[in-house]
Amino acid sequence: MTADKTEFVPVSKTFNSQGLTLHYLDWGNDHLPPLILLHGIQDHARSWDGVAGLLRNHWHVIAVDLRGHGDSDWSPDGAYMAPYILLDLLELVDTLGFAKVTLIAHSFGGNAAARFSGLYPDRVSKLVLVDAMGPSQSAIDHWEELGAVKRTRDWLEKRRVARTKEKRIATVEEAAGRLRKGNPGLSAEQAFHLASHGVRAKDGSFVWKHDPVLGNFLPEDFAIHLAEFWQEVTAPTLTIWGGKSWTSNPATNGNADHFQNVVNVVFDNAGHWIHHDELVEFVVRVRQFLAE
């Protein structure tokens, strides 16, 4: 099931945060409890269309384009570390006047969602982290092996040229093919939907909407272990992990143990993008958790 088959079309809206105009999709039913969806790195709000379309009858669903992604402004100085995303989330919740929210966050978006839930526990009803517990241990080991000096030098060199080397794409179909190559669990229909909302036309071809500097992480980006935030979360928490993901299972690596009230679910046949690989089953499990 994809959002292209959903009759309701979400309304595009914006809010201001730290001098940036940021975009979000409002799926209607504003009389219902608010639910905010946060995507991962180099993704966009339309990545949640399938999930939002299946949840909107019970929730006031808001899907956000994080800064530098989708139809939101790029940060002029490339300020994309997690605390900046957290600032934007706080601004969104306050702008919309939500006293309390439910958060569902994928991958990098989970960093901000978890921090917010730990910093403002009285403002979060429930938290769902979708393969969103940080980099794998092998990635961390590799960074430590490289060391801060080499990683910082590499970051500087990549950062200086990132925006001068936009990847040109001939067609939306080509963009969809690139997405499927990186995420083999995507169907052709899903990949085309994501690609059509993830690129923009430029000089006779297409480029990705997201800022090219995204994904070039500083050594400091993951210097703080989020356990200090996780242990402050009082909201019931659901961690969802894909058995074919490149990350590690929070139920077995010790990360889930830091939460006060946590349920862990594994989708054995899903990869990192569980909400695409197992959409219907994913929504069924999320609905069950939110209704408990």
N, C-alpha and C positions, 0 to 999 in steps of 0.2 A: 504494500500500500504506500503511495506517495502523495505528497501534498497537491500535486497537479490534479488529482482526482477529488480533492476537497472543494466543495462548492464555495465555502467562505473564503474571501480574500482579505488578509490582514491589512490594517491601516498603517501606513508609514508615518512615523512621528519622529521628532528630534528633541533633544535636551542639551543643555550647555554644561560643560565640566572643564574646569581648568583652561578656559579659553578655547576649547574645541567644541564643535557642533557634532554631537553623536546621534546616531540613528538607531531606532528600535521599531519593532513590529508589534502592534497592539491587536491581539486576536479577539477583542471584544468581550462582552459579558462583564462589564466593570463592576457589576453588583456582586460578583463572586469573589472568593478569596484570591489574592494575588500570587502568581507563580512566575518567577523570573528564570529564563533559560540563558545560560552563558556557554558560548562555543569555545573551541580550542584554537590553537595558534594557526594562522593562515587559513582560517575558516570564516564563516559568516552566519548571520542570524537565520538565513533561509535553510541552513543545514538542519534546523529544528522543525521544518514545516510538517513532516510526517507526524512527529510527536505532538506538536502543538495542535494540529488538526484533530487528533484523537483525544486530547485532554481539554479542549476549550469549552466543552459543554459543562464542565465541573469546576473550571478555574478561569480566572482572568489572567490569561497568558501573555507575558511580555518576553519577546526574544530580542536580544541586544546585539548590535554590531559593535564589538569592542573597538576601542580607538585603533586606527590604522587598518581596520578591516571593513569589508563590505562597503556600505554607503556612509560610514563615519569618517570624520576628518583624520588625516594622518597627523601625527605629532611632528612639528617642525624639527625638533631636536631628537626625535626617535626615542621618546620617553615611554618605553613599553615594559619596564620592569613591573612585577606584580603589584607593588604598592600603588602605582599609578592606576592600574585597573581597579584596585580596591577603592581608590578615591572616586573613580567614575561610578562604581556600583553604589557607593554611599550617596553620591549626588543624585543618581537616578531614583533611589528609594525615597529620598527626601523630597525630590521634585514632584514625584507622583503622589506623595502624601501617604505612603504605606506605613502603617504602624508596625505591621508584622508581615513577613513574606515567607514563602517556600522557595527554596533555591534548588535548581537542577543544573549541574555544571559538568562539562566535558573537558578532560585533559587540562590545558593551561588555565581555562576558565575556573577550574576547581580550586586553584591556588587562591584566587581572590575570594571565591565563595566560602572556602574554609576559614580564611582569615576573618572575613566579615562575621561569620557565625560564631567565632571565638571571641571577637572584640565586642559584638553586640548580641549576646545570647538571647536577650529578651525580645529581639526583633526577628528571630528566625523560628518558624514553626517546625519545619522539617528540612533536612538537607540530603540531597542525592548527589553523590560523587561518581561520575561515569568515567572509569579508567582515569582518574584525576588525582592520583596520590603522588605525583611527582615523577622524575625520571627513574629509569631502572637502575639497579645497583651496578650493573655493568657499565652504564653510562657515567655514573658518579666515579667509579673506579678509574675509568679512562680519563676523566677530567683531572683527577688527582694525580694520575701518572704524568699527564702533560704539565701540570703545575700552573700556578696563577700567572707567572711571567709569560710563558708561551701562549697560554690561552688569551691573555690580554693583548699580546702582540698580534695574534691571529684576528682577534675581534677588531682591533684598530684597522688592520689592512682590509678586512672584508667590509667594514662599515664605511670606509672612505669611498668605496667604489660601488656599493650596493645599488644606489639609486641611479647610477649611470649605466647599469646593465640590466634594464628591464627585459624580462623574457617575452619575446614576441611570439604570438600564437596565431596561426593562420585562420583557424575556424574554431567555433565552439565545440565541434566534434573532436578536434585535436585536444582541446583543453580537457574534455571529458575522458579521453583516452589516457591522458597523463594522470588524472585522478584515479582511474581504475588501476593503473600500473602501481601507484603507491598504496592503494587500498583495494586489493583484489576481491574483497567481499562485496563491493558495490555492483549493483546491476547496471546495465547500460542506461536504463531509464533514470536511476538515481544519479548516476554520474553526470548525465546531461543536465538534469535539473540543477545540481550543484554548480556545474560549470557555467550554465547560462546566467546564474546570479553571482558568480564569482569572478567574471571577467567584464571588461568594458572595452568598447571600440576605441582604437587610436591609430590614426594615419593609415587606414586601410587594413589593419589587422586588429588583434586583440592583445590586451595585457591583463594580468591579474589585478583585481581591485586592491588587494592588500599591499601594504608598504613593503618594498623589497628588503628593508632592513630587518623585518621580523624573522625570528628564528635564529638570529645571530646572538646567542646568549652570552652575557658577561659572566666571568667567574663568580661575581657577587650575586647573580640572579638566584642561585640556589644555596647561598651560604647559610641561610637560616633554616634549620630543620623545623618544619611546621608542627612538630609534636607539641610545642608550647601553645600553639593556637588550638590544635585539635582537642587537647585536654580541657579547654575552656568551653567547648561546644556542649550545650545542654540539650539541644534539639535532637530528637531521634534521627539517626543518620543511616542511610543506605549506601554502601559501597558496591559498585557493580564493576566486575572485571571480565575481560574477554580472554578465554583460554589461549587464543592465538595472538594475543597482543604482545608487543615488544616490551611492555612494562611487566612488573612482577605483582603477584597477588597480595593485596593488603591484608588478607586474612591469614597468610602464612609468613609474610615478611616482618610482621610485628607492627606495622603502621596502624592497622585497625584497632589495636589494643589501647591506643591513646584516647579513643572516644569513650564517653560515658555510657552511651546507649547506641549500639551499632548493630546492624544486620549486614552480613556479607553475602553477595550472590555472584555466582560464576556462570557465565554463558560459554560453555566449552567450545562451541563452534564459531564464536565471534572473535573478531580482532579488536583493534583499538577503537574503531567506530561502531560500538555495540548498537547504538540507536539506529544505525543503518543496516547493519548485518542481520539483526534480529528485531526489526521494528515492532511487529505486533506483540511478540513475547516480551520485549522490553517494556512496552506500554502497559501490558497486563500486570507485570511485576511492580512497576512503579505505582500504578493505580492501587494495587493491593496495599502497598506500603503506605501511601498517602491516606488511605481510608482507615488504617489501623488506629 
